[in-house]
C-alpha cells in the first residue's frame, strides 16, 4: 500500500512540483558529490516540503472547522491541552536523547560495548512493543512521580525505537 501510494500519488506530484520550480526559478547547477557519490536535489526536497506543508495546512483547516462549534470559553482549555501535550512530548524526547546519544556513542566507539547490543538485538526484536509498554508502565507507576512519569513513557519509548532504527 505504501509503495503504491508513493509511486502513484507522491512521485507524480513531486515531479510536477519539480517541473514547476524549474520553470519558475530556472535550473541550478548540481550539488557537489557527497560521501555516498549521489547528488542532492534541492528541488526534490523543496517539493517534499511543499507537499508536507499543504497537508499541514489542510489539517489545520479541518481542525478549524471542527472547532467552529466549540464555545469561546472552551478555547483556553484547548490551548492548555495543546501546551500540556507539547510539554509531554518534549520531555519524552529529552528523556530519549539523554540515554540514546550516550549509548550510541559508546556502542559506536567501543567494540566491547557494541558486542552486547549486536548479540541481543534478535532476541529483543522478537518482543512486540505492545508487550513492553504495559510492563514499563507498571514499573513507572511505582516510581516517584507515578502516573505523571508513566504518561511520558510511551512517547519516550516510541522516540527511542524510532531513533534506534
ABEGO torsion letter per residue (X at the ends): XAAAAAAAAAAAAAAAAAAAAAAAAEBBBBBBBBAAGBBBBAAAAAAAAAAAAAAAAAAAAAAAAAAAABBAAAAAAAAAAAAAAAAAAAAAAAAAAAAAAAAAAAAAABAAAAAAAAAAAAAAAABBAAAAAAAAAAAAAABBGEAAAAAAAAAAAAAAAAAAX
